Structure formats: C-alpha cells, structure tokens
Amino acid sequence: MARRIATAALLVGAGIATGAAQTQPPKQQPAPPQAQPQAPQGAPAQPQDLPVVYTPWTKLCTPVQNPPQAKPICVTVKEARLETGQFLAGAALVEQEGVERKLFRITLPLGMQIGPGTRVVVDQDQPLSAQYAICTQTGCLSEYQVNADFVKKLKGGRQMLVQGINLQGQAASYPMPLGTEFAKANEGPPTDPATFEKTPARR
C-alpha cells in the first residue's frame, strides 16, 4: 500500500515529488544540531527581497490500476516561486480515500544542508521534523507520515511555515498560506493537471 501510494503520487505530483517513489518514507525525528553532507549545488535559497508568487492549493488525482476497484490517489499541492519562476518550496498532501495513513511531502530548493532536514509548523502548533529522502533536479524532498488530525489542522490553520537550513547555516523559512483555500481544494473535485501546469506561478 505504501509503495502504491508513493508511486501514484509521483505521477500526479512530479513537480513536487520527482523520484520519491523509489525511497522508503523516513520516520519523523528532531533535526540534528549539526549538518555534515550538503545538497548538490543549485539555485540559492530564497532571496529575501524579491516577491514570492504562490500557486493556489490544487488537488490532483490519478487512478490506481491494481486492484481495479481501488480508490484514486490524490495530492493536494501548493508551490512557492519567485516571479522569475525560480522554485522556492513545495508542499503536497498525498492521500487515498479509505486509507488512514497519509504522506505530507515538503520540497525545498537545492543549496540546502541535508543533515538538519526540514521542519513544518502550522500556526502556533509544535513543529514537526523529517530528514530528506532524496534530491532531484527540482530540489530535495522530505516525507512526513501524517493522519487525519494533521489534515484537520491544515484545514483549520491560517499559515504553514516550511523551514530548512541553507549552506551558510542560516534558517530559510517559507510561509505557505492555508486559510479556507486548502480545505476547499482538498475536499473539492480534482483539477486537470494541464490546468495546474498553466498556473502563472509555474510558467
């Protein structure tokens, strides 16, 4: 089941989770105080003085071929980019109807320290931490094993903060608005992936 969820989610959320289906989901744990390995060199962490453009929270679904009667796997996703199109951060909730276990994926740009992993904070709630699972050309991805209680917090929250540590040892924080937009997208019908790709923030 876990492998099928990860693989199908990869197909509907390739911009967020490229290659993650080949990696076992890591357990959530506090980030270690020091960072040894580093992510591949790539785009720098977010320039603080440039405007950020967000895609709306969008639900994308893909059918499961085996077994035929299985419910589709859906990803509710949001991305943050600079106006230039440079990728900054992505968040994706991966779930399947009737399956209690869910995955919450965070992708940060290349140029982050690998050791500390990522942190997620919803409003004033306690932060969650997870190690990176894989790095691709898009960025480095971490996975959180979550449940319906976490989804409820997302639906009722105002803002989620995604954090990582850049190569200079500084915290890089990316606010991801929630509000009613997440709940409407998550509970509503799926969007055509082609429509999502035409979102201005992804051009």
ABEGO torsion letter per residue (X at the ends): XAAAAAAAAAAAAAAAABGAAABBBBBBBBBBABBABBBBBBBBBBBAABBBBBBBBBBBBBBBAOBAABBBBBBBBBBBBBAAGBBABBBBBBBBBGBABBBBBBBBBBGBBAAAEBBBBBEABBBBBBBBABBBAAEBBBBBBBBAAAAAAAAABABBBBBBBBAAGBBBBBBBBBEAAAAAAAABBBBBAAAAAABAAAX
